[in-house]
Amino acid sequence: MEFDFIQNLDGPDLSKQHQGPLKILLIEDDDDDFILFRDFLQSIKGFDFQIDWISRFDDALAVLKNQIHDVCFLDYRLGHHIGLEILKTAKTEGWQIPIIFLTGKGEYSIDLLAMQEGAADYLVKDQLSPSLLERSIRYAMERSKAKMDLEAAYREMEQKVIERTAELADANNRLKKSSEKIQRFAYSVAHDLKSPAIAMYGLTKRLSDEYANQLDEKGKRYCDLVRGAAEQVAILVKNINLYMTAKENPISFEDVTLKEIFQIIREEFSLQLELRDISWREPEVGQVVRADKLALIRALRNLVDNALKYGGDGLSRISIHYHSQPDQHVIAVQDDGDGLREDDPQKIFGLFFREKQAGSMKPEGMGLGLAIVKEIAERHHGDVWAESGKKKGATIFMSISKNL
């Protein structure tokens, strides 16, 4: 007998895990199987249900589309159609109702196809029992709920990612604008300071030269002090520009031979080394590194200049070292001078930091040299650090990535 209507039957008690009767849809074209199925459901203790039975393929699709049921049992054979067609439609349309597939006999290939098309479970009619039905319903609904919770959590996370991405983009845009303002301000201040500093230096020098006969020793000393202060302002402006250049200028990576870099630095400081009788040592390496050549020269220049400024009267040797790490090239400048006087060696890489100097020599500069080295190392995905010698001297290391 073929049914073309929906029949409602109520079971005994309320389920503790569901509010109100559990709405069950049975899509089955055999009335004897329907009666057996209903009797099994009624045998489940503490289970309150409402069963809707549909026997025709087209009616099944129309009812499933409304998604008013909690769980669906779907037979493999439906006249000229098969249940897999309904499963495919449910999957394509995104219907959330969990569907438990029913078949007359167990076949692994059908089981596999049903699960691939989204079936929540697979049952063989000949093996049905009240306990098996109860377990399958509970499993299917729990799995469906977990799936929906996961999808909801994913959508929520996706929305948060979209919102967070927009916030980060806005923050980056504001940070970029702020950085550009600071950069323009720094260049403006540097430019505005440089001209009066040069003018002050020139006027004071002319005063000292042209009116030397009218100035006593105190007046001449004052002129020297003013000229020295103007010179310091000019040096500060130059160093600020160098720091901004190291920080903002685009990096241009190329293959650089360290031997060539060491030679350039040695020739640049050769006169100072000779005048102060300081020996120079560098490794005989043909190592090629990928780096911004001008930036690397600037960094090494600052490291050697730092050794000369802070090495003190006892400075007699400056050595360059190189060693390779798995992911980094490490270059170090070592001296045998006065060494570090700070408890925290990393402080020396801070902006405008000038280490206290012992002895008769007074360091020049504004404390930006090592800050520039740090900036260059970081833009090469590396780092800087310092170590004191056991008795005297210091070694400053700079690393750059091998993956540039």
BALOBA-1460 file (C-alpha; in Angstrom, 3 decimals):
// residues 404
<rec num="1" residu="m" x="0.000" y="0.000" z="0.000"/>
<rec num="2" residu="e" x="1.413" y="3.409" z="-0.975"/>
<rec num="3" residu="f" x="0.820" y="6.460" z="1.235"/>
<rec num="4" residu="d" x="0.720" y="9.992" z="-0.217"/>
<rec num="5" residu="f" x="0.036" y="11.778" z="3.073"/>
<rec num="6" residu="i" x="1.773" y="12.601" z="6.369"/>
<rec num="7" residu="q" x="0.670" y="10.584" z="9.406"/>
<rec num="8" residu="n" x="1.411" y="11.808" z="12.987"/>
<rec num="9" residu="l" x="1.830" y="9.439" z="15.915"/>
<rec num="10" residu="d" x="2.873" y="10.390" z="19.444"/>
<rec num="11" residu="g" x="5.086" y="8.345" z="21.739"/>
<rec num="12" residu="p" x="4.849" y="8.053" z="25.557"/>
<rec num="13" residu="d" x="7.073" y="10.343" z="27.703"/>
<rec num="14" residu="l" x="9.146" y="13.480" z="27.288"/>
<rec num="15" residu="s" x="12.821" y="12.975" z="26.541"/>
<rec num="16" residu="k" x="15.092" y="14.554" z="29.064"/>
<rec num="17" residu="q" x="17.406" y="15.726" z="26.280"/>
<rec num="18" residu="h" x="14.800" y="17.480" z="24.107"/>
<rec num="19" residu="q" x="12.219" y="20.187" z="24.723"/>
<rec num="20" residu="g" x="8.815" y="18.795" z="23.664"/>
<rec num="21" residu="p" x="8.223" y="15.795" z="21.400"/>
<rec num="22" residu="l" x="11.085" y="14.849" z="19.111"/>
<rec num="23" residu="k" x="9.961" y="15.410" z="15.522"/>
<rec num="24" residu="i" x="10.952" y="12.414" z="13.428"/>
<rec num="25" residu="l" x="10.506" y="12.176" z="9.656"/>
<rec num="26" residu="l" x="10.376" y="8.686" z="8.102"/>
<rec num="27" residu="i" x="10.733" y="8.496" z="4.328"/>
<rec num="28" residu="e" x="9.729" y="4.914" z="3.543"/>
<rec num="29" residu="d" x="7.530" y="3.395" z="0.783"/>
<rec num="30" residu="d" x="6.656" y="0.162" z="2.641"/>
<rec num="31" residu="d" x="3.753" y="0.370" z="5.139"/>
<rec num="32" residu="d" x="4.870" y="-2.784" z="6.996"/>
<rec num="33" residu="d" x="8.295" y="-1.262" z="7.578"/>
<rec num="34" residu="f" x="6.614" y="1.912" z="8.814"/>
<rec num="35" residu="i" x="4.544" y="-0.012" z="11.401"/>
<rec num="36" residu="l" x="7.613" y="-1.932" z="12.584"/>
<rec num="37" residu="f" x="9.596" y="1.291" z="12.806"/>
<rec num="38" residu="r" x="6.824" y="3.018" z="14.786"/>
<rec num="39" residu="d" x="6.551" y="0.085" z="17.220"/>
<rec num="40" residu="f" x="10.294" y="0.166" z="17.853"/>
<rec num="41" residu="l" x="10.126" y="3.885" z="18.636"/>
<rec num="42" residu="q" x="7.227" y="3.381" z="21.039"/>
<rec num="43" residu="s" x="9.268" y="0.743" z="22.877"/>
<rec num="44" residu="i" x="11.972" y="3.272" z="23.795"/>
<rec num="45" residu="k" x="11.485" y="4.217" z="27.439"/>
<rec num="46" residu="g" x="11.221" y="7.891" z="28.405"/>
<rec num="47" residu="f" x="11.048" y="8.934" z="24.769"/>
<rec num="48" residu="d" x="8.399" y="11.423" z="23.566"/>
<rec num="49" residu="f" x="8.191" y="11.691" z="19.801"/>
<rec num="50" residu="q" x="6.066" y="12.721" z="16.850"/>
<rec num="51" residu="i" x="6.606" y="10.726" z="13.682"/>
<rec num="52" residu="d" x="5.735" y="12.003" z="10.204"/>
<rec num="53" residu="w" x="5.662" y="9.332" z="7.515"/>
<rec num="54" residu="i" x="6.123" y="10.107" z="3.812"/>
<rec num="55" residu="s" x="6.139" y="7.482" z="1.082"/>
<rec num="56" residu="r" x="6.696" y="9.482" z="-2.107"/>
<rec num="57" residu="f" x="9.931" y="10.990" z="-3.396"/>
<rec num="58" residu="d" x="8.575" y="14.429" z="-4.409"/>
<rec num="59" residu="d" x="6.670" y="14.853" z="-1.122"/>
<rec num="60" residu="a" x="9.832" y="13.982" z="0.783"/>
<rec num="61" residu="l" x="11.811" y="16.749" z="-0.894"/>
<rec num="62" residu="a" x="9.061" y="19.297" z="-0.201"/>
<rec num="63" residu="v" x="8.867" y="18.422" z="3.510"/>
<rec num="64" residu="l" x="12.637" y="18.224" z="3.993"/>
<rec num="65" residu="k" x="12.996" y="21.664" z="2.466"/>
<rec num="66" residu="n" x="10.948" y="23.154" z="5.344"/>
<rec num="67" residu="q" x="13.451" y="21.754" z="7.897"/>
<rec num="68" residu="i" x="10.860" y="21.407" z="10.652"/>
<rec num="69" residu="h" x="12.033" y="17.982" z="11.859"/>
<rec num="70" residu="d" x="14.761" y="17.066" z="14.328"/>
<rec num="71" residu="v" x="15.891" y="13.885" z="12.575"/>
<rec num="72" residu="c" x="15.059" y="12.002" z="9.364"/>
<rec num="73" residu="f" x="15.150" y="8.274" z="8.538"/>
<rec num="74" residu="l" x="15.554" y="7.738" z="4.796"/>
<rec num="75" residu="d" x="15.046" y="4.428" z="2.998"/>
<rec num="76" residu="y" x="17.375" y="3.428" z="0.174"/>
<rec num="77" residu="r" x="14.506" y="2.391" z="-2.166"/>
<rec num="78" residu="l" x="11.683" y="4.865" z="-2.971"/>
<rec num="79" residu="g" x="9.821" y="3.442" z="-5.959"/>
<rec num="80" residu="h" x="11.734" y="4.446" z="-9.060"/>
<rec num="81" residu="h" x="14.081" y="6.654" z="-7.021"/>
<rec num="82" residu="i" x="16.767" y="5.941" z="-4.476"/>
<rec num="83" residu="g" x="17.418" y="7.717" z="-1.180"/>
<rec num="84" residu="l" x="20.885" y="8.790" z="-2.301"/>
<rec num="85" residu="e" x="19.225" y="11.334" z="-4.600"/>
<rec num="86" residu="i" x="17.563" y="12.978" z="-1.598"/>
<rec num="87" residu="l" x="20.850" y="12.906" z="0.318"/>
<rec num="88" residu="k" x="22.627" y="14.670" z="-2.543"/>
<rec num="89" residu="t" x="19.894" y="17.317" z="-2.726"/>
<rec num="90" residu="a" x="20.023" y="17.885" z="1.037"/>
<rec num="91" residu="k" x="23.791" y="18.280" z="0.870"/>
<rec num="92" residu="t" x="23.624" y="20.659" z="-2.099"/>
<rec num="93" residu="e" x="20.880" y="22.792" z="-0.532"/>
<rec num="94" residu="g" x="22.615" y="22.873" z="2.839"/>
<rec num="95" residu="w" x="19.699" y="21.409" z="4.806"/>
<rec num="96" residu="q" x="20.782" y="20.940" z="8.412"/>
<rec num="97" residu="i" x="18.487" y="18.061" z="9.444"/>
<rec num="98" residu="p" x="20.497" y="14.901" z="10.328"/>
<rec num="99" residu="i" x="19.546" y="12.033" z="7.989"/>
<rec num="100" residu="i" x="19.920" y="8.386" z="9.017"/>
<rec num="101" residu="f" x="20.082" y="6.085" z="6.009"/>
<rec num="102" residu="l" x="18.092" y="2.807" z="5.971"/>
<rec num="103" residu="t" x="18.607" y="-0.197" z="3.692"/>
<rec num="104" residu="g" x="17.239" y="-3.704" z="3.432"/>
<rec num="105" residu="k" x="20.628" y="-5.376" z="3.658"/>
<rec num="106" residu="g" x="24.096" y="-4.269" z="4.574"/>
<rec num="107" residu="e" x="26.258" y="-3.259" z="1.644"/>
<rec num="108" residu="y" x="29.563" y="-1.548" z="2.268"/>
<rec num="109" residu="s" x="29.483" y="0.370" z="-1.029"/>
<rec num="110" residu="i" x="26.051" y="1.864" z="-0.270"/>
<rec num="111" residu="d" x="27.114" y="2.645" z="3.289"/>
<rec num="112" residu="l" x="30.194" y="4.455" z="1.985"/>
<rec num="113" residu="l" x="28.219" y="6.429" z="-0.617"/>
<rec num="114" residu="a" x="25.616" y="7.449" z="1.972"/>
<rec num="115" residu="m" x="28.226" y="8.701" z="4.426"/>
<rec num="116" residu="q" x="30.059" y="10.559" z="1.650"/>
<rec num="117" residu="e" x="26.815" y="12.337" z="0.748"/>
<rec num="118" residu="g" x="26.333" y="13.499" z="4.342"/>
<rec num="119" residu="a" x="24.329" y="10.753" z="6.093"/>
<rec num="120" residu="a" x="24.598" y="10.984" z="9.874"/>
<rec num="121" residu="d" x="24.360" y="7.187" z="10.287"/>
<rec num="122" residu="y" x="23.629" y="3.974" z="8.391"/>
<rec num="123" residu="l" x="21.248" y="1.222" z="9.623"/>
<rec num="124" residu="v" x="20.210" y="-2.167" z="8.216"/>
<rec num="125" residu="k" x="16.472" y="-2.831" z="8.620"/>
<rec num="126" residu="d" x="16.905" y="-6.508" z="9.518"/>
<rec num="127" residu="q" x="19.085" y="-5.503" z="12.462"/>
<rec num="128" residu="l" x="16.829" y="-2.757" z="13.868"/>
<rec num="129" residu="s" x="15.929" y="-2.712" z="17.555"/>
<rec num="130" residu="p" x="14.629" y="-0.055" z="19.972"/>
<rec num="131" residu="s" x="18.059" y="0.362" z="21.572"/>
<rec num="132" residu="l" x="19.776" y="0.658" z="18.194"/>
<rec num="133" residu="l" x="17.262" y="3.279" z="17.043"/>
<rec num="134" residu="e" x="17.671" y="5.260" z="20.280"/>
<rec num="135" residu="r" x="21.445" y="5.186" z="19.963"/>
<rec num="136" residu="s" x="21.360" y="6.200" z="16.311"/>
<rec num="137" residu="i" x="18.959" y="9.106" z="16.951"/>
<rec num="138" residu="r" x="21.036" y="10.361" z="19.876"/>
<rec num="139" residu="y" x="24.288" y="10.019" z="17.939"/>
<rec num="140" residu="a" x="22.879" y="11.741" z="14.828"/>
<rec num="141" residu="m" x="21.454" y="14.674" z="16.776"/>
<rec num="142" residu="e" x="24.590" y="15.151" z="18.856"/>
<rec num="143" residu="r" x="26.721" y="15.037" z="15.735"/>
<rec num="144" residu="s" x="24.398" y="17.482" z="13.959"/>
<rec num="145" residu="k" x="24.456" y="19.862" z="16.920"/>
<rec num="146" residu="a" x="28.242" y="19.662" z="17.126"/>
<rec num="147" residu="k" x="28.466" y="20.367" z="13.390"/>
<rec num="148" residu="m" x="26.153" y="23.379" z="13.629"/>
<rec num="149" residu="d" x="28.006" y="24.682" z="16.700"/>
<rec num="150" residu="l" x="31.291" y="24.303" z="14.833"/>
<rec num="151" residu="e" x="29.916" y="26.105" z="11.778"/>
<rec num="152" residu="a" x="28.532" y="28.883" z="13.957"/>
<rec num="153" residu="a" x="31.864" y="29.189" z="15.764"/>
<rec num="154" residu="y" x="33.658" y="29.257" z="12.416"/>
<rec num="155" residu="r" x="31.348" y="31.987" z="11.088"/>
<rec num="156" residu="e" x="31.846" y="33.964" z="14.287"/>
<rec num="157" residu="m" x="35.610" y="33.523" z="14.081"/>
<rec num="158" residu="e" x="35.568" y="34.466" z="10.391"/>
<rec num="159" residu="q" x="33.594" y="37.606" z="11.205"/>
<rec num="160" residu="k" x="36.009" y="38.466" z="13.992"/>
<rec num="161" residu="v" x="38.935" y="37.935" z="11.623"/>
<rec num="162" residu="i" x="37.299" y="40.277" z="9.102"/>
<rec num="163" residu="e" x="36.646" y="42.876" z="11.799"/>
<rec num="164" residu="r" x="40.136" y="42.473" z="13.272"/>
<rec num="165" residu="t" x="41.730" y="42.712" z="9.820"/>
<rec num="166" residu="a" x="39.822" y="45.921" z="9.180"/>
<rec num="167" residu="e" x="40.884" y="47.277" z="12.575"/>
<rec num="168" residu="l" x="44.522" y="46.375" z="11.904"/>
<rec num="169" residu="a" x="44.383" y="47.937" z="8.454"/>
<rec num="170" residu="d" x="42.936" y="51.113" z="9.972"/>
<rec num="171" residu="a" x="45.539" y="51.075" z="12.760"/>
<rec num="172" residu="n" x="48.352" y="50.502" z="10.248"/>
<rec num="173" residu="n" x="47.054" y="53.350" z="8.119"/>
<rec num="174" residu="r" x="46.916" y="55.675" z="11.125"/>
<rec num="175" residu="l" x="50.367" y="54.497" z="12.230"/>
<rec num="176" residu="k" x="51.729" y="55.093" z="8.742"/>
<rec num="177" residu="k" x="50.306" y="58.600" z="8.681"/>
<rec num="178" residu="s" x="51.671" y="59.270" z="12.170"/>
<rec num="179" residu="s" x="55.084" y="57.909" z="11.149"/>
<rec num="180" residu="e" x="55.085" y="60.106" z="8.052"/>
<rec num="181" residu="k" x="54.223" y="63.139" z="10.191"/>
<rec num="182" residu="i" x="57.027" y="62.330" z="12.625"/>
<rec num="183" residu="q" x="59.422" y="61.790" z="9.751"/>
<rec num="184" residu="r" x="58.495" y="65.101" z="8.126"/>
<rec num="185" residu="f" x="58.777" y="66.813" z="11.499"/>
<rec num="186" residu="a" x="62.214" y="65.283" z="12.142"/>
<rec num="187" residu="y" x="63.509" y="66.319" z="8.722"/>
<rec num="188" residu="s" x="62.008" y="69.772" z="9.185"/>
<rec num="189" residu="v" x="63.611" y="70.227" z="12.610"/>
<rec num="190" residu="a" x="66.925" y="68.901" z="11.334"/>
<rec num="191" residu="h" x="66.845" y="71.289" z="8.384"/>
<rec num="192" residu="d" x="65.783" y="74.243" z="10.528"/>
<rec num="193" residu="l" x="68.520" y="73.545" z="13.082"/>
<rec num="194" residu="k" x="71.305" y="73.018" z="10.580"/>
<rec num="195" residu="s" x="71.225" y="76.471" z="8.986"/>
<rec num="196" residu="p" x="71.393" y="78.539" z="12.217"/>
<rec num="197" residu="a" x="74.021" y="76.152" z="13.639"/>
<rec num="198" residu="i" x="76.242" y="76.687" z="10.592"/>
<rec num="199" residu="a" x="75.613" y="80.434" z="10.747"/>
<rec num="200" residu="m" x="76.448" y="80.506" z="14.459"/>
<rec num="201" residu="y" x="79.663" y="78.588" z="13.838"/>
<rec num="202" residu="g" x="80.699" y="80.883" z="10.973"/>
<rec num="203" residu="l" x="79.882" y="84.142" z="12.788"/>
<rec num="204" residu="t" x="81.669" y="83.044" z="15.942"/>
<rec num="205" residu="k" x="84.733" y="82.059" z="13.927"/>
<rec num="206" residu="r" x="84.732" y="85.454" z="12.186"/>
<rec num="207" residu="l" x="84.353" y="87.164" z="15.541"/>
<rec num="208" residu="s" x="87.265" y="85.204" z="16.922"/>
<rec num="209" residu="d" x="89.452" y="85.800" z="13.853"/>
<rec num="210" residu="e" x="88.663" y="89.470" z="13.111"/>
<rec num="211" residu="y" x="88.401" y="90.770" z="16.655"/>
<rec num="212" residu="a" x="91.072" y="88.621" z="18.258"/>
<rec num="213" residu="n" x="93.001" y="91.729" z="19.390"/>
<rec num="214" residu="q" x="89.946" y="93.087" z="21.204"/>
<rec num="215" residu="l" x="89.055" y="89.845" z="23.007"/>
<rec num="216" residu="d" x="90.701" y="88.765" z="26.221"/>
<rec num="217" residu="e" x="91.314" y="85.096" z="27.028"/>
<rec num="218" residu="k" x="87.830" y="84.692" z="28.512"/>
<rec num="219" residu="g" x="86.217" y="86.133" z="25.380"/>
<rec num="220" residu="k" x="88.239" y="83.839" z="23.133"/>
<rec num="221" residu="r" x="87.277" y="80.846" z="25.286"/>
<rec num="222" residu="y" x="83.612" y="81.834" z="25.025"/>
<rec num="223" residu="c" x="83.926" y="81.981" z="21.246"/>
<rec num="224" residu="d" x="85.463" y="78.509" z="21.217"/>
<rec num="225" residu="l" x="82.634" y="77.192" z="23.398"/>
<rec num="226" residu="v" x="79.953" y="78.710" z="21.177"/>
<rec num="227" residu="r" x="81.676" y="77.347" z="18.077"/>
<rec num="228" residu="g" x="81.936" y="73.893" z="19.679"/>
<rec num="229" residu="a" x="78.248" y="73.931" z="20.632"/>
<rec num="230" residu="a" x="77.274" y="74.913" z="17.092"/>
<rec num="231" residu="e" x="79.431" y="72.106" z="15.758"/>
<rec num="232" residu="q" x="77.702" y="69.636" z="18.089"/>
<rec num="233" residu="v" x="74.291" y="70.772" z="16.808"/>
<rec num="234" residu="a" x="75.451" y="70.222" z="13.215"/>
<rec num="235" residu="i" x="76.725" y="66.728" z="14.126"/>
<rec num="236" residu="l" x="73.428" y="65.940" z="15.852"/>
<rec num="237" residu="v" x="71.474" y="67.016" z="12.775"/>
<rec num="238" residu="k" x="73.689" y="64.843" z="10.589"/>
<rec num="239" residu="n" x="73.242" y="61.817" z="12.856"/>
<rec num="240" residu="i" x="69.468" y="62.287" z="13.047"/>
<rec num="241" residu="n" x="69.344" y="62.300" z="9.262"/>
<rec num="242" residu="l" x="71.511" y="59.162" z="9.155"/>
<rec num="243" residu="y" x="69.219" y="57.418" z="11.652"/>
<rec num="244" residu="m" x="66.095" y="58.395" z="9.719"/>
<rec num="245" residu="t" x="67.771" y="57.190" z="6.521"/>
<rec num="246" residu="a" x="68.619" y="53.832" z="8.133"/>
<rec num="247" residu="k" x="65.064" y="53.519" z="9.412"/>
<rec num="248" residu="e" x="63.019" y="54.716" z="6.458"/>
<rec num="249" residu="n" x="65.028" y="54.233" z="3.265"/>
<rec num="250" residu="p" x="64.130" y="51.187" z="1.135"/>
<rec num="251" residu="i" x="66.480" y="48.227" z="1.561"/>
<rec num="252" residu="s" x="68.161" y="46.978" z="-1.611"/>
<rec num="253" residu="f" x="69.586" y="43.485" z="-1.163"/>
<rec num="254" residu="e" x="72.485" y="42.221" z="-3.252"/>
<rec num="255" residu="d" x="75.303" y="39.694" z="-2.951"/>
<rec num="256" residu="v" x="78.157" y="41.326" z="-1.047"/>
<rec num="257" residu="t" x="81.671" y="39.963" z="-0.409"/>
<rec num="258" residu="l" x="82.690" y="40.535" z="3.213"/>
<rec num="259" residu="k" x="86.365" y="40.813" z="2.284"/>
<rec num="260" residu="e" x="85.553" y="43.864" z="0.156"/>
<rec num="261" residu="i" x="83.510" y="45.436" z="2.981"/>
<rec num="262" residu="f" x="86.295" y="44.884" z="5.532"/>
<rec num="263" residu="q" x="88.807" y="46.446" z="3.138"/>
<rec num="264" residu="i" x="86.649" y="49.545" z="2.662"/>
<rec num="265" residu="i" x="86.327" y="50.018" z="6.441"/>
<rec num="266" residu="r" x="90.057" y="49.431" z="7.023"/>
<rec num="267" residu="e" x="91.074" y="52.032" z="4.425"/>
<rec num="268" residu="e" x="88.567" y="54.545" z="5.789"/>
<rec num="269" residu="f" x="90.036" y="54.374" z="9.309"/>
<rec num="270" residu="s" x="93.662" y="53.765" z="8.323"/>
<rec num="271" residu="l" x="94.829" y="57.293" z="9.246"/>
<rec num="272" residu="q" x="93.248" y="57.235" z="12.706"/>
<rec num="273" residu="l" x="94.611" y="53.753" z="13.343"/>
<rec num="274" residu="e" x="98.097" y="54.856" z="12.345"/>
<rec num="275" residu="l" x="98.041" y="58.078" z="14.393"/>
<rec num="276" residu="r" x="96.924" y="56.254" z="17.536"/>
<rec num="277" residu="d" x="99.124" y="53.212" z="16.891"/>
<rec num="278" residu="i" x="96.167" y="50.797" z="16.912"/>
<rec num="279" residu="s" x="96.610" y="47.435" z="15.199"/>
<rec num="280" residu="w" x="93.903" y="46.102" z="12.883"/>
<rec num="281" residu="r" x="92.904" y="42.482" z="12.379"/>
<rec num="282" residu="e" x="90.349" y="41.095" z="9.993"/>
<rec num="283" residu="p" x="89.521" y="37.531" z="8.897"/>
<rec num="284" residu="e" x="90.579" y="36.176" z="5.544"/>
<rec num="285" residu="v" x="87.117" y="35.144" z="4.410"/>
<rec num="286" residu="g" x="85.610" y="35.154" z="0.951"/>
<rec num="287" residu="q" x="82.136" y="34.795" z="2.400"/>
<rec num="288" residu="v" x="79.359" y="36.255" z="0.259"/>
<rec num="289" residu="v" x="76.294" y="37.531" z="2.129"/>
<rec num="290" residu="r" x="73.042" y="38.981" z="0.882"/>
<rec num="291" residu="a" x="72.602" y="42.475" z="2.282"/>
<rec num="292" residu="d" x="72.178" y="46.144" z="1.528"/>
<rec num="293" residu="k" x="75.806" y="47.029" z="0.790"/>
<rec num="294" residu="l" x="75.687" y="50.694" z="1.819"/>
<rec num="295" residu="a" x="73.762" y="49.882" z="5.003"/>
<rec num="296" residu="l" x="76.238" y="47.126" z="5.932"/>
<rec num="297" residu="i" x="79.184" y="49.499" z="5.400"/>
<rec num="298" residu="r" x="77.451" y="52.130" z="7.546"/>
<rec num="299" residu="a" x="76.855" y="49.607" z="10.338"/>
<rec num="300" residu="l" x="80.480" y="48.398" z="10.398"/>
<rec num="301" residu="r" x="81.734" y="51.977" z="10.180"/>
<rec num="302" residu="n" x="79.704" y="52.847" z="13.276"/>
<rec num="303" residu="l" x="80.957" y="49.770" z="15.163"/>
<rec num="304" residu="v" x="84.609" y="50.619" z="14.482"/>
<rec num="305" residu="d" x="83.977" y="54.310" z="15.212"/>
<rec num="306" residu="n" x="82.374" y="53.293" z="18.520"/>
<rec num="307" residu="a" x="85.490" y="51.298" z="19.469"/>
<rec num="308" residu="l" x="87.711" y="54.287" z="18.678"/>
<rec num="309" residu="k" x="85.524" y="56.711" z="20.661"/>
<rec num="310" residu="y" x="85.050" y="54.591" z="23.763"/>
<rec num="311" residu="g" x="88.202" y="52.470" z="23.797"/>
<rec num="312" residu="g" x="90.093" y="55.020" z="25.876"/>
<rec num="313" residu="d" x="93.820" y="55.756" z="26.008"/>
<rec num="314" residu="g" x="94.697" y="52.064" z="26.374"/>
<rec num="315" residu="l" x="93.090" y="51.002" z="23.105"/>
<rec num="316" residu="s" x="95.697" y="49.180" z="21.017"/>
<rec num="317" residu="r" x="93.817" y="46.635" z="18.907"/>
<rec num="318" residu="i" x="90.595" y="46.397" z="16.898"/>
<rec num="319" residu="s" x="89.629" y="43.015" z="15.435"/>
<rec num="320" residu="i" x="86.870" y="42.049" z="13.021"/>
<rec num="321" residu="h" x="85.418" y="38.535" z="13.307"/>
<rec num="322" residu="y" x="82.945" y="36.502" z="11.296"/>
<rec num="323" residu="h" x="81.206" y="33.213" z="11.977"/>
<rec num="324" residu="s" x="78.285" y="31.408" z="10.443"/>
<rec num="325" residu="q" x="75.195" y="30.155" z="12.247"/>
<rec num="326" residu="p" x="72.476" y="27.957" z="10.711"/>
<rec num="327" residu="d" x="70.240" y="30.916" z="9.819"/>
<rec num="328" residu="q" x="72.442" y="33.941" z="10.492"/>
<rec num="329" residu="h" x="75.709" y="35.594" z="9.456"/>
<rec num="330" residu="v" x="77.404" y="37.063" z="12.542"/>
<rec num="331" residu="i" x="79.948" y="39.890" z="12.302"/>
<rec num="332" residu="a" x="81.693" y="41.175" z="15.421"/>
<rec num="333" residu="v" x="83.982" y="44.110" z="16.225"/>
<rec num="334" residu="q" x="86.262" y="43.458" z="19.179"/>
<rec num="335" residu="d" x="88.604" y="45.883" z="20.938"/>
<rec num="336" residu="d" x="90.974" y="45.773" z="23.919"/>
<rec num="337" residu="g" x="89.969" y="49.180" z="25.264"/>
<rec num="338" residu="d" x="88.233" y="50.249" z="28.459"/>
<rec num="339" residu="g" x="85.266" y="47.892" z="27.956"/>
<rec num="340" residu="l" x="81.610" y="48.313" z="28.844"/>
<rec num="341" residu="r" x="80.559" y="50.097" z="32.030"/>
<rec num="342" residu="e" x="76.843" y="49.356" z="31.910"/>
<rec num="343" residu="d" x="75.171" y="46.573" z="33.880"/>
<rec num="344" residu="d" x="72.815" y="46.077" z="30.925"/>
<rec num="345" residu="p" x="74.874" y="45.998" z="27.697"/>
<rec num="346" residu="q" x="71.728" y="46.400" z="25.566"/>
<rec num="347" residu="k" x="71.380" y="49.993" z="26.808"/>
<rec num="348" residu="i" x="74.220" y="51.056" z="24.549"/>
<rec num="349" residu="f" x="71.973" y="50.482" z="21.507"/>
<rec num="350" residu="g" x="69.379" y="52.993" z="22.731"/>
<rec num="351" residu="l" x="68.774" y="56.354" z="21.110"/>
<rec num="352" residu="f" x="71.093" y="59.161" z="22.310"/>
<rec num="353" residu="f" x="72.871" y="56.835" z="24.749"/>
<rec num="354" residu="r" x="76.476" y="57.865" z="25.485"/>
<rec num="355" residu="e" x="78.529" y="55.641" z="27.737"/>
<rec num="356" residu="k" x="80.552" y="57.276" z="30.469"/>
<rec num="357" residu="q" x="84.170" y="57.613" z="29.441"/>
<rec num="358" residu="a" x="87.265" y="57.278" z="31.576"/>
<rec num="359" residu="g" x="90.707" y="58.704" z="30.818"/>
<rec num="360" residu="s" x="91.742" y="61.846" z="29.040"/>
<rec num="361" residu="m" x="89.863" y="61.234" z="25.762"/>
<rec num="362" residu="k" x="86.323" y="62.579" z="25.538"/>
<rec num="363" residu="p" x="83.921" y="60.860" z="23.150"/>
<rec num="364" residu="e" x="82.287" y="62.795" z="20.377"/>
<rec num="365" residu="g" x="78.883" y="62.184" z="18.809"/>
<rec num="366" residu="m" x="75.329" y="62.133" z="20.064"/>
<rec num="367" residu="g" x="74.804" y="58.463" z="20.900"/>
<rec num="368" residu="l" x="73.083" y="57.474" z="17.647"/>
<rec num="369" residu="g" x="75.821" y="55.316" z="16.119"/>
<rec num="370" residu="l" x="74.872" y="52.013" z="17.747"/>
<rec num="371" residu="a" x="71.153" y="52.781" z="17.444"/>
<rec num="372" residu="i" x="71.729" y="52.969" z="13.681"/>
<rec num="373" residu="v" x="73.564" y="49.607" z="13.785"/>
<rec num="374" residu="k" x="70.592" y="48.083" z="15.617"/>
<rec num="375" residu="e" x="68.142" y="49.499" z="13.090"/>
<rec num="376" residu="i" x="70.174" y="48.153" z="10.158"/>
<rec num="377" residu="a" x="70.464" y="44.698" z="11.769"/>
<rec num="378" residu="e" x="66.725" y="44.517" z="12.407"/>
<rec num="379" residu="r" x="65.945" y="45.531" z="8.823"/>
<rec num="380" residu="h" x="68.151" y="42.578" z="7.811"/>
<rec num="381" residu="h" x="66.060" y="40.344" z="10.137"/>
<rec num="382" residu="g" x="68.974" y="40.145" z="12.568"/>
<rec num="383" residu="d" x="69.979" y="41.469" z="15.974"/>
<rec num="384" residu="v" x="72.760" y="43.198" z="17.930"/>
<rec num="385" residu="w" x="74.300" y="42.436" z="21.305"/>
<rec num="386" residu="a" x="77.440" y="43.228" z="23.284"/>
<rec num="387" residu="e" x="79.804" y="41.359" z="25.603"/>
<rec num="388" residu="s" x="82.526" y="42.624" z="27.917"/>
<rec num="389" residu="g" x="85.975" y="41.119" z="27.815"/>
<rec num="390" residu="k" x="87.226" y="39.105" z="30.794"/>
<rec num="391" residu="k" x="89.688" y="41.807" z="31.866"/>
<rec num="392" residu="k" x="89.141" y="44.660" z="29.445"/>
<rec num="393" residu="g" x="87.747" y="45.450" z="26.045"/>
<rec num="394" residu="a" x="84.374" y="44.699" z="24.514"/>
<rec num="395" residu="t" x="82.868" y="42.849" z="21.567"/>
<rec num="396" residu="i" x="79.787" y="44.065" z="19.726"/>
<rec num="397" residu="f" x="77.975" y="41.563" z="17.513"/>
<rec num="398" residu="m" x="75.638" y="42.126" z="14.603"/>
<rec num="399" residu="s" x="73.732" y="39.332" z="12.895"/>
<rec num="400" residu="i" x="71.873" y="39.345" z="9.582"/>
<rec num="401" residu="s" x="69.583" y="36.672" z="8.203"/>
<rec num="402" residu="k" x="70.704" y="34.206" z="5.559"/>
<rec num="403" residu="n" x="67.187" y="34.191" z="4.126"/>
<rec num="404" residu="l" x="66.998" y="37.639" z="2.523"/>
